[in-house]
Amino acid sequence: MPELGVGVRHVRRLVAEHRIPFVKVGHYVRFDTAELSVWVDDRTAEVVGRR
């Protein structure tokens, strides 16, 4: 999934483990881009300093 910088297989695992926000519509899995942005922001580490 280009928005997250990871592969489809990893996203499928995150969905299976309910570790990422998603909605099921029938047998389709859908993602809200606003929810994904918040989810990514909550898990992004702040860079303190560079060498």
C-alpha distance matrix in Angstrom:
0.0 3.8 5.6 5.7 6.1 5.5 5.4 5.6 9.1 8.8 7.2 10.0 12.4 11.9 12.7 15.6 17.0 16.7 15.4 12.9 14.2 13.7 16.3 17.3 19.0 20.9 18.8 15.6 13.1 12.4 11.2 13.5 12.1 15.3 15.1 11.7 13.4 16.4 14.7 13.2 16.6 18.5 16.9 17.2 20.3 22.8 23.9 27.7 29.1 28.5 30.9
3.8 0.0 3.8 5.4 4.9 6.6 7.7 9.1 12.4 11.8 10.7 13.8 15.9 15.1 16.1 19.1 20.2 19.7 18.0 15.3 16.4 16.3 18.9 20.3 21.7 24.0 22.1 18.7 16.3 14.9 13.1 14.6 12.2 15.3 15.8 12.4 13.0 16.4 15.4 13.1 16.0 18.6 17.1 16.6 19.5 21.5 22.3 26.1 27.2 26.5 28.9
5.6 3.8 0.0 3.8 5.7 8.1 10.1 11.1 14.2 12.9 11.0 14.4 16.3 14.6 15.5 18.9 19.5 18.4 16.4 13.4 14.1 14.4 17.2 19.2 20.8 23.5 22.1 18.5 15.7 13.7 11.1 11.8 9.0 11.7 12.4 9.1 9.2 12.8 12.2 10.1 12.7 15.5 14.6 14.1 17.4 19.2 20.5 24.3 25.8 25.5 28.3
5.7 5.4 3.8 0.0 3.8 5.5 8.4 9.9 12.3 10.2 8.8 12.5 13.7 11.8 13.5 16.7 16.9 16.2 13.7 11.2 12.8 13.8 17.1 19.2 21.3 23.9 22.2 19.0 15.8 14.4 11.7 12.8 10.5 12.7 12.4 8.6 9.2 12.0 10.5 8.0 11.2 13.4 11.8 11.6 14.8 17.1 18.5 22.2 23.9 23.7 26.4
6.1 4.9 5.7 3.8 0.0 3.8 7.0 9.8 11.9 10.1 10.1 13.7 14.6 13.5 15.7 18.4 18.7 18.6 16.2 14.2 16.3 17.1 20.3 22.0 24.1 26.3 24.3 21.2 18.3 17.3 15.0 16.4 14.0 16.3 16.2 12.4 12.7 15.5 13.8 11.0 13.8 16.0 13.8 13.0 15.5 17.8 18.4 22.2 23.3 22.5 24.8
5.5 6.6 8.1 5.5 3.8 0.0 3.8 6.8 8.3 6.5 7.2 10.5 11.3 10.9 13.2 15.5 16.0 16.5 14.3 12.9 15.5 16.1 19.3 20.5 22.8 24.7 22.2 19.5 16.7 16.4 14.8 16.9 15.3 17.8 17.0 13.3 14.5 16.8 14.5 12.2 15.6 17.0 14.5 14.5 16.9 19.7 20.5 24.2 25.4 24.7 26.8
5.4 7.7 10.1 8.4 7.0 3.8 0.0 3.8 5.4 5.4 6.6 8.8 10.2 11.0 12.7 14.5 15.8 16.7 15.3 14.1 16.5 16.3 19.1 19.7 21.7 23.1 20.3 17.8 15.5 15.9 15.1 17.8 16.8 19.8 18.9 15.3 17.1 19.6 17.1 15.3 18.9 20.2 17.7 18.1 20.6 23.5 24.2 27.9 29.0 28.2 30.1
5.6 9.1 11.1 9.9 9.8 6.8 3.8 0.0 3.8 5.4 5.1 6.2 8.7 9.9 10.5 12.2 14.3 15.1 14.5 13.1 15.1 14.1 16.4 16.5 18.4 19.5 16.6 14.2 12.2 13.1 13.1 16.3 16.0 19.3 18.2 15.0 17.5 19.8 17.3 16.3 20.1 21.1 19.1 20.0 22.8 25.9 27.0 30.7 32.1 31.5 33.5
9.1 12.4 14.2 12.3 11.9 8.3 5.4 3.8 0.0 3.8 5.5 5.1 6.3 8.8 10.0 10.6 12.5 14.2 13.8 13.4 16.0 15.3 17.6 17.4 19.7 20.4 17.1 15.5 13.6 15.2 15.4 18.8 18.8 21.7 20.1 17.0 19.7 21.5 18.6 17.8 21.5 22.0 19.6 20.9 23.4 26.7 27.8 31.3 32.7 32.2 34.0
8.8 11.8 12.9 10.2 10.1 6.5 5.4 5.4 3.8 0.0 3.8 5.4 5.1 6.3 8.7 9.8 10.6 12.2 11.0 10.8 13.9 14.1 17.0 17.6 20.3 21.5 18.6 16.8 14.1 15.3 14.6 17.6 17.4 19.8 17.9 14.8 17.2 18.7 15.5 14.6 18.3 18.5 16.0 17.3 19.7 23.1 24.4 27.8 29.4 29.1 31.1
7.2 10.7 11.0 8.8 10.1 7.2 6.6 5.1 5.5 3.8 0.0 3.8 5.4 5.0 6.2 8.6 9.9 10.3 9.4 8.2 10.7 10.5 13.4 14.2 16.9 18.4 15.9 13.7 10.7 11.5 10.8 13.9 14.0 16.6 14.7 11.7 14.6 16.2 13.3 12.9 16.7 17.1 15.2 16.9 19.8 23.1 24.8 28.3 30.2 30.2 32.5
10.0 13.8 14.4 12.5 13.7 10.5 8.8 6.2 5.1 5.4 3.8 0.0 3.8 5.4 5.1 6.1 8.6 9.7 10.2 9.6 11.8 10.8 12.9 12.7 15.5 16.3 13.3 11.8 9.4 11.5 11.9 15.5 16.4 19.0 16.9 14.4 17.7 19.0 16.0 16.2 20.0 20.0 18.2 20.3 23.1 26.5 28.4 31.7 33.7 33.7 35.9
12.4 15.9 16.3 13.7 14.6 11.3 10.2 8.7 6.3 5.1 5.4 3.8 0.0 3.8 5.4 5.0 6.1 8.5 8.5 9.4 12.4 12.3 14.8 14.9 18.1 18.9 16.0 15.0 12.4 14.4 14.4 17.6 18.4 20.6 18.0 15.6 18.6 19.4 15.9 16.2 19.8 19.3 17.1 19.4 21.9 25.5 27.3 30.4 32.5 32.6 34.7
11.9 15.1 14.6 11.8 13.5 10.9 11.0 9.9 8.8 6.3 5.0 5.4 3.8 0.0 3.8 5.5 5.2 6.0 5.1 5.7 9.1 9.8 12.9 13.9 17.3 18.8 16.5 15.1 11.8 13.0 12.2 14.9 15.7 17.4 14.6 12.3 15.4 15.8 12.3 12.8 16.4 15.7 13.8 16.4 19.1 22.6 24.8 27.9 30.2 30.7 33.1
12.7 16.1 15.5 13.5 15.7 13.2 12.7 10.5 10.0 8.7 6.2 5.1 5.4 3.8 0.0 3.8 5.4 4.9 6.2 5.9 7.8 7.2 9.6 10.2 13.7 15.0 12.9 11.7 8.5 10.2 10.2 13.3 14.9 16.8 13.9 12.3 15.9 16.3 13.2 14.5 18.0 17.4 16.2 18.9 21.9 25.4 27.8 30.9 33.4 33.9 36.4
15.6 19.1 18.9 16.7 18.4 15.5 14.5 12.2 10.6 9.8 8.6 6.1 5.0 5.5 3.8 0.0 3.8 5.5 7.8 9.0 11.0 10.4 12.1 11.8 15.2 15.7 13.2 13.0 10.7 13.2 13.8 16.9 18.7 20.5 17.5 16.1 19.6 19.8 16.4 17.8 21.2 20.1 18.7 21.6 24.3 27.9 30.2 33.2 35.6 36.1 38.4
17.0 20.2 19.5 16.9 18.7 16.0 15.8 14.3 12.5 10.6 9.9 8.6 6.1 5.2 5.4 3.8 0.0 3.8 5.4 8.1 10.7 11.3 13.6 14.1 17.8 18.6 16.6 16.3 13.5 15.3 15.1 17.7 19.3 20.5 17.1 15.8 19.0 18.6 15.0 16.5 19.6 18.0 16.5 19.6 22.0 25.7 28.1 30.8 33.4 34.2 36.5
16.7 19.7 18.4 16.2 18.6 16.5 16.7 15.1 14.2 12.2 10.3 9.7 8.5 6.0 4.9 5.5 3.8 0.0 3.8 5.7 7.3 8.2 10.6 11.8 15.6 17.0 15.6 15.0 11.9 13.1 12.5 14.7 16.6 17.4 13.9 13.2 16.5 15.8 12.6 14.7 17.6 16.0 15.2 18.6 21.3 24.7 27.5 30.3 33.1 34.2 36.8
15.4 18.0 16.4 13.7 16.2 14.3 15.3 14.5 13.8 11.0 9.4 10.2 8.5 5.1 6.2 7.8 5.4 3.8 0.0 3.8 6.9 9.2 12.4 14.3 18.0 19.9 18.4 17.2 13.7 14.2 12.6 14.4 15.5 16.1 12.6 11.3 14.2 13.4 9.8 11.5 14.4 12.7 11.5 14.9 17.5 21.0 23.7 26.5 29.3 30.4 33.0
12.9 15.3 13.4 11.2 14.2 12.9 14.1 13.1 13.4 10.8 8.2 9.6 9.4 5.7 5.9 9.0 8.1 5.7 3.8 0.0 3.8 6.3 10.0 12.4 15.8 18.2 17.0 15.1 11.4 11.1 9.0 10.7 11.7 12.5 9.2 7.8 11.0 10.7 7.4 9.4 12.5 11.6 11.1 14.0 17.2 20.4 23.2 26.3 29.0 30.0 32.8
14.2 16.4 14.1 12.8 16.3 15.5 16.5 15.1 16.0 13.9 10.7 11.8 12.4 9.1 7.8 11.0 10.7 7.3 6.9 3.8 0.0 3.8 7.2 10.4 13.5 16.4 15.9 13.9 10.2 9.1 6.9 7.9 9.8 10.2 6.8 6.8 10.3 9.8 7.6 10.4 13.1 12.4 12.9 15.8 19.2 22.1 25.1 28.1 31.0 32.2 35.2
13.7 16.3 14.4 13.8 17.1 16.1 16.3 14.1 15.3 14.1 10.5 10.8 12.3 9.8 7.2 10.4 11.3 8.2 9.2 6.3 3.8 0.0 3.8 6.8 9.8 12.7 12.3 10.1 6.6 5.7 4.9 7.1 9.9 11.3 8.6 8.6 12.4 12.7 10.9 13.3 16.2 16.0 16.4 19.0 22.5 25.4 28.2 31.4 34.1 35.0 38.0
16.3 18.9 17.2 17.1 20.3 19.3 19.1 16.4 17.6 17.0 13.4 12.9 14.8 12.9 9.6 12.1 13.6 10.6 12.4 10.0 7.2 3.8 0.0 3.8 6.4 9.5 10.1 8.3 5.8 5.2 6.3 8.1 11.6 13.0 10.8 11.7 15.2 15.6 14.3 16.9 19.5 19.3 20.0 22.6 26.2 28.9 31.8 35.0 37.7 38.7 41.7
17.3 20.3 19.2 19.2 22.0 20.5 19.7 16.5 17.4 17.6 14.2 12.7 14.9 13.9 10.2 11.8 14.1 11.8 14.3 12.4 10.4 6.8 3.8 0.0 3.8 6.0 6.5 5.6 4.6 6.1 8.8 11.2 14.7 16.5 14.5 15.0 18.6 19.2 17.7 20.0 22.9 22.7 23.1 25.7 29.2 32.1 34.9 38.1 40.7 41.5 44.4
19.0 21.7 20.8 21.3 24.1 22.8 21.7 18.4 19.7 20.3 16.9 15.5 18.1 17.3 13.7 15.2 17.8 15.6 18.0 15.8 13.5 9.8 6.4 3.8 0.0 3.8 5.9 5.1 6.3 7.1 10.4 12.4 15.8 17.8 16.5 17.2 20.6 21.5 20.4 22.6 25.4 25.6 26.1 28.5 32.2 34.9 37.6 40.9 43.5 44.2 47.1
20.9 24.0 23.5 23.9 26.3 24.7 23.1 19.5 20.4 21.5 18.4 16.3 18.9 18.8 15.0 15.7 18.6 17.0 19.9 18.2 16.4 12.7 9.5 6.0 3.8 0.0 3.8 5.5 8.1 10.1 13.7 16.0 19.3 21.4 20.0 20.5 24.0 24.9 23.5 25.7 28.6 28.6 28.9 31.4 35.0 37.8 40.5 43.8 46.3 46.9 49.7
18.8 22.1 22.1 22.2 24.3 22.2 20.3 16.6 17.1 18.6 15.9 13.3 16.0 16.5 12.9 13.2 16.6 15.6 18.4 17.0 15.9 12.3 10.1 6.5 5.9 3.8 0.0 3.8 6.7 9.8 13.4 16.4 19.3 21.8 20.2 20.0 23.7 24.8 23.0 24.8 28.0 28.1 27.8 30.3 33.7 36.8 39.2 42.6 44.9 45.3 47.9
15.6 18.7 18.5 19.0 21.2 19.5 17.8 14.2 15.5 16.8 13.7 11.8 15.0 15.1 11.7 13.0 16.3 15.0 17.2 15.1 13.9 10.1 8.3 5.6 5.1 5.5 3.8 0.0 3.8 6.4 10.1 13.2 15.9 18.7 17.4 17.0 20.5 22.0 20.4 21.9 25.2 25.6 25.5 27.6 31.1 34.0 36.4 39.8 42.1 42.4 45.1
13.1 16.3 15.7 15.8 18.3 16.7 15.5 12.2 13.6 14.1 10.7 9.4 12.4 11.8 8.5 10.7 13.5 11.9 13.7 11.4 10.2 6.6 5.8 4.6 6.3 8.1 6.7 3.8 0.0 3.8 6.9 10.4 13.0 15.7 14.1 13.4 17.1 18.4 16.7 18.2 21.5 21.8 21.7 23.9 27.4 30.3 32.7 36.2 38.5 38.9 41.7
12.4 14.9 13.7 14.4 17.3 16.4 15.9 13.1 15.2 15.3 11.5 11.5 14.4 13.0 10.2 13.2 15.3 13.1 14.2 11.1 9.1 5.7 5.2 6.1 7.1 10.1 9.8 6.4 3.8 0.0 3.8 6.9 9.6 12.3 11.2 10.9 14.3 15.8 14.8 16.3 19.3 20.1 20.3 22.3 26.0 28.6 31.0 34.5 36.9 37.4 40.3
11.2 13.1 11.1 11.7 15.0 14.8 15.1 13.1 15.4 14.6 10.8 11.9 14.4 12.2 10.2 13.8 15.1 12.5 12.6 9.0 6.9 4.9 6.3 8.8 10.4 13.7 13.4 10.1 6.9 3.8 0.0 3.8 6.1 8.8 7.7 7.2 10.5 12.1 11.3 12.8 15.6 16.6 17.1 18.8 22.6 25.0 27.6 31.0 33.4 34.1 37.1
13.5 14.6 11.8 12.8 16.4 16.9 17.8 16.3 18.8 17.6 13.9 15.5 17.6 14.9 13.3 16.9 17.7 14.7 14.4 10.7 7.9 7.1 8.1 11.2 12.4 16.0 16.4 13.2 10.4 6.9 3.8 0.0 3.8 5.5 5.3 6.3 8.7 10.2 10.5 12.3 14.3 15.5 16.8 18.3 22.1 24.1 26.8 30.1 32.7 33.6 36.9
12.1 12.2 9.0 10.5 14.0 15.3 16.8 16.0 18.8 17.4 14.0 16.4 18.4 15.7 14.9 18.7 19.3 16.6 15.5 11.7 9.8 9.9 11.6 14.7 15.8 19.3 19.3 15.9 13.0 9.6 6.1 3.8 0.0 3.8 5.5 5.0 6.1 8.7 9.7 10.4 12.2 14.2 15.4 16.2 19.9 21.6 24.1 27.5 29.8 30.6 33.9
15.3 15.3 11.7 12.7 16.3 17.8 19.8 19.3 21.7 19.8 16.6 19.0 20.6 17.4 16.8 20.5 20.5 17.4 16.1 12.5 10.2 11.3 13.0 16.5 17.8 21.4 21.8 18.7 15.7 12.3 8.8 5.5 3.8 0.0 3.8 5.4 5.1 6.4 8.6 10.0 10.7 12.5 14.5 15.4 19.0 20.4 23.2 26.3 28.9 30.1 33.6
15.1 15.8 12.4 12.4 16.2 17.0 18.9 18.2 20.1 17.9 14.7 16.9 18.0 14.6 13.9 17.5 17.1 13.9 12.6 9.2 6.8 8.6 10.8 14.5 16.5 20.0 20.2 17.4 14.1 11.2 7.7 5.3 5.5 3.8 0.0 3.8 5.4 5.2 6.1 8.6 9.9 10.6 12.5 14.3 17.9 19.8 22.9 25.9 28.8 30.1 33.5
11.7 12.4 9.1 8.6 12.4 13.3 15.3 15.0 17.0 14.8 11.7 14.4 15.6 12.3 12.3 16.1 15.8 13.2 11.3 7.8 6.8 8.6 11.7 15.0 17.2 20.5 20.0 17.0 13.4 10.9 7.2 6.3 5.0 5.4 3.8 0.0 3.8 5.4 4.9 6.0 8.5 9.8 10.7 12.1 15.9 18.1 20.8 24.1 26.7 27.7 30.9
13.4 13.0 9.2 9.2 12.7 14.5 17.1 17.5 19.7 17.2 14.6 17.7 18.6 15.4 15.9 19.6 19.0 16.5 14.2 11.0 10.3 12.4 15.2 18.6 20.6 24.0 23.7 20.5 17.1 14.3 10.5 8.7 6.1 5.1 5.4 3.8 0.0 3.8 5.4 5.2 6.1 8.6 10.0 10.5 14.1 15.6 18.3 21.6 24.1 25.2 28.6
16.4 16.4 12.8 12.0 15.5 16.8 19.6 19.8 21.5 18.7 16.2 19.0 19.4 15.8 16.3 19.8 18.6 15.8 13.4 10.7 9.8 12.7 15.6 19.2 21.5 24.9 24.8 22.0 18.4 15.8 12.1 10.2 8.7 6.4 5.2 5.4 3.8 0.0 3.8 5.5 5.0 6.1 8.7 9.9 13.3 14.9 18.1 20.9 23.9 25.5 29.0
14.7 15.4 12.2 10.5 13.8 14.5 17.1 17.3 18.6 15.5 13.3 16.0 15.9 12.3 13.2 16.4 15.0 12.6 9.8 7.4 7.6 10.9 14.3 17.7 20.4 23.5 23.0 20.4 16.7 14.8 11.3 10.5 9.7 8.6 6.1 4.9 5.4 3.8 0.0 3.8 5.5 5.3 6.5 8.8 12.3 14.8 17.9 20.9 23.9 25.3 28.6
13.2 13.1 10.1 8.0 11.0 12.2 15.3 16.3 17.8 14.6 12.9 16.2 16.2 12.8 14.5 17.8 16.5 14.7 11.5 9.4 10.4 13.3 16.9 20.0 22.6 25.7 24.8 21.9 18.2 16.3 12.8 12.3 10.4 10.0 8.6 6.0 5.2 5.5 3.8 0.0 3.8 5.4 5.2 6.1 9.9 12.3 15.0 18.3 20.9 22.0 25.3
16.6 16.0 12.7 11.2 13.8 15.6 18.9 20.1 21.5 18.3 16.7 20.0 19.8 16.4 18.0 21.2 19.6 17.6 14.4 12.5 13.1 16.2 19.5 22.9 25.4 28.6 28.0 25.2 21.5 19.3 15.6 14.3 12.2 10.7 9.9 8.5 6.1 5.0 5.5 3.8 0.0 3.8 5.4 5.2 8.5 10.0 13.1 16.0 19.0 20.6 24.0
18.5 18.6 15.5 13.4 16.0 17.0 20.2 21.1 22.0 18.5 17.1 20.0 19.3 15.7 17.4 20.1 18.0 16.0 12.7 11.6 12.4 16.0 19.3 22.7 25.6 28.6 28.1 25.6 21.8 20.1 16.6 15.5 14.2 12.5 10.6 9.8 8.6 6.1 5.3 5.4 3.8 0.0 3.8 5.8 8.4 10.5 14.0 16.5 19.8 21.7 25.1
16.9 17.1 14.6 11.8 13.8 14.5 17.7 19.1 19.6 16.0 15.2 18.2 17.1 13.8 16.2 18.7 16.5 15.2 11.5 11.1 12.9 16.4 20.0 23.1 26.1 28.9 27.8 25.5 21.7 20.3 17.1 16.8 15.4 14.5 12.5 10.7 10.0 8.7 6.5 5.2 5.4 3.8 0.0 3.8 6.4 9.6 12.7 15.4 18.4 20.0 23.1
17.2 16.6 14.1 11.6 13.0 14.5 18.1 20.0 20.9 17.3 16.9 20.3 19.4 16.4 18.9 21.6 19.6 18.6 14.9 14.0 15.8 19.0 22.6 25.7 28.5 31.4 30.3 27.6 23.9 22.3 18.8 18.3 16.2 15.4 14.3 12.1 10.5 9.9 8.8 6.1 5.2 5.8 3.8 0.0 3.8 6.5 9.3 12.4 15.2 16.6 19.8
20.3 19.5 17.4 14.8 15.5 16.9 20.6 22.8 23.4 19.7 19.8 23.1 21.9 19.1 21.9 24.3 22.0 21.3 17.5 17.2 19.2 22.5 26.2 29.2 32.2 35.0 33.7 31.1 27.4 26.0 22.6 22.1 19.9 19.0 17.9 15.9 14.1 13.3 12.3 9.9 8.5 8.4 6.4 3.8 0.0 3.8 6.4 9.1 12.0 13.7 16.9
22.8 21.5 19.2 17.1 17.8 19.7 23.5 25.9 26.7 23.1 23.1 26.5 25.5 22.6 25.4 27.9 25.7 24.7 21.0 20.4 22.1 25.4 28.9 32.1 34.9 37.8 36.8 34.0 30.3 28.6 25.0 24.1 21.6 20.4 19.8 18.1 15.6 14.9 14.8 12.3 10.0 10.5 9.6 6.5 3.8 0.0 3.8 6.1 9.3 11.6 15.0
23.9 22.3 20.5 18.5 18.4 20.5 24.2 27.0 27.8 24.4 24.8 28.4 27.3 24.8 27.8 30.2 28.1 27.5 23.7 23.2 25.1 28.2 31.8 34.9 37.6 40.5 39.2 36.4 32.7 31.0 27.6 26.8 24.1 23.2 22.9 20.8 18.3 18.1 17.9 15.0 13.1 14.0 12.7 9.3 6.4 3.8 0.0 3.8 5.9 7.8 11.3
27.7 26.1 24.3 22.2 22.2 24.2 27.9 30.7 31.3 27.8 28.3 31.7 30.4 27.9 30.9 33.2 30.8 30.3 26.5 26.3 28.1 31.4 35.0 38.1 40.9 43.8 42.6 39.8 36.2 34.5 31.0 30.1 27.5 26.3 25.9 24.1 21.6 20.9 20.9 18.3 16.0 16.5 15.4 12.4 9.1 6.1 3.8 0.0 3.8 7.1 10.3
29.1 27.2 25.8 23.9 23.3 25.4 29.0 32.1 32.7 29.4 30.2 33.7 32.5 30.2 33.4 35.6 33.4 33.1 29.3 29.0 31.0 34.1 37.7 40.7 43.5 46.3 44.9 42.1 38.5 36.9 33.4 32.7 29.8 28.9 28.8 26.7 24.1 23.9 23.9 20.9 19.0 19.8 18.4 15.2 12.0 9.3 5.9 3.8 0.0 3.7 6.8
28.5 26.5 25.5 23.7 22.5 24.7 28.2 31.5 32.2 29.1 30.2 33.7 32.6 30.7 33.9 36.1 34.2 34.2 30.4 30.0 32.2 35.0 38.7 41.5 44.2 46.9 45.3 42.4 38.9 37.4 34.1 33.6 30.6 30.1 30.1 27.7 25.2 25.5 25.3 22.0 20.6 21.7 20.0 16.6 13.7 11.6 7.8 7.1 3.7 0.0 3.7
30.9 28.9 28.3 26.4 24.8 26.8 30.1 33.5 34.0 31.1 32.5 35.9 34.7 33.1 36.4 38.4 36.5 36.8 33.0 32.8 35.2 38.0 41.7 44.4 47.1 49.7 47.9 45.1 41.7 40.3 37.1 36.9 33.9 33.6 33.5 30.9 28.6 29.0 28.6 25.3 24.0 25.1 23.1 19.8 16.9 15.0 11.3 10.3 6.8 3.7 0.0
